[in-house]
Amino acid sequence: MHNHDATDEIQQQVVQAVADKQPVNIRAGGSKDFIGTINDAAVLDISAHQGVVAYEPTELVITARTGTPLINIDNTLAEHSQMLAFEPPQYSPNATIGGTVATAIAGPARPYLGGVRDHVLGCRLINGYGHSLRFGGEVMKNVAGYDVTRLMTGAMGTLGVLLDVSLKVVPMAEQQITLRQELDIHSALPRMQQLAGESPLVTASAWHEGSLYIRLAGVKTAVDAAVSSIGGEVTDSGFWNQLNNQTMDFFSSSAPLWRISVPPLTPQLDIDGPCLYDWAGMQRWLYSEADAGQVREIAARVNGHAQLFKADPTLVQQVGAFHPQTDEIMALHKNIKNEFDPNNLFNPGRLYGGI
């Protein structure tokens, strides 16, 4: 595993950007370049900043530099039969732990085992003044600066340059089995909700093309008993990896891909296009040429929101990647941005226009 602390080099580049008031796009592996609105600012490359800083399997905590490939983190944890509970996707072999935290995208286990914010314990970053700062710690009870760590999670690099992150990890399950049941979506939604409330062994559920997929994980005897109780056909657990990394046929379309988040029992939305239901129905992947305003209005009507996840950059530039916020929320975003990055240097406009 490559091990290099590039803090000084990165900090020097940030200090120069501050002096020149020159915006930068923070980039490591580039696997998530398609997410958000990209501008033509110079690239601040942090890919050389790699390595596991600390890992204590008995404490269930790992700290790594943000340019570290995600696959290296997974392999290191697997040596001790541990994993990241939120199952971050790897859209390419270049995916990094920094991009994972910056985008806060979690996999199928999200509604059952928690998201990225639930497992990030601390971070080190460079702010818009060129200062290196540390927040949080390496244990859950250390709350000093913990809210700042959460702010950085999902901020798309707009608040600062992440250098290191500390994450809580979990043991791998003794056994994992995937069941498939033939159900229409109207029956599948309440079924997923029911299973989430009844069985602590359910760690993923999704619906696609008339099939409900349910993943069970835990002690072998308990999983075997749950399989008999829940019923269905035992099928290939590779389904979840393909879903998470978007390598299944469903994700091969060139149409705009929407990521829609709604309450779990929300009925099928009145938007044309193929849809895959994940996170027990709370996360819905939809390919649609429908008007962006219409998609977002329909999502908002059911207390949800819609992100234009992948589309032609021109369209993303026109309508924005993320669901518009209220004036009050945008004011908060701008106040926070001003505290960390007053010159609007980091990933300007990547999350929302003006920040």
Secondary structure, DSSP 8 states (H G I E B T S, - for coil): ---B--HHHHHHHHHHHHHHT--EEEESS-TTTTSS-----EEEE-TT-B-EEEEEGGGTEEEEETTSBHHHHHHHHHTTTEE-TT----SSTT-BHHHHHHHT---TTHHHH--STTTEEEEEEE-TTS-EEEEE-SSTT--TTHHHHHHHTTSTTSS-EEEEEEEE-EE--SEEEEEEEE--HHHHHHHHHHHHHH-TTEEEEEEETTEEEEEEEE-HHHHHHHHHHH--EEE-THHHHHHHTT-SGGGG--S-EEEEE--TT----S--S-EEEEGGGTEEEEE--S-HHHHHHHHHHTT-EEEEEE--HHHHHHH-SS----HHHHHHHHHHHHHH-TT--BSTTSSSTT-
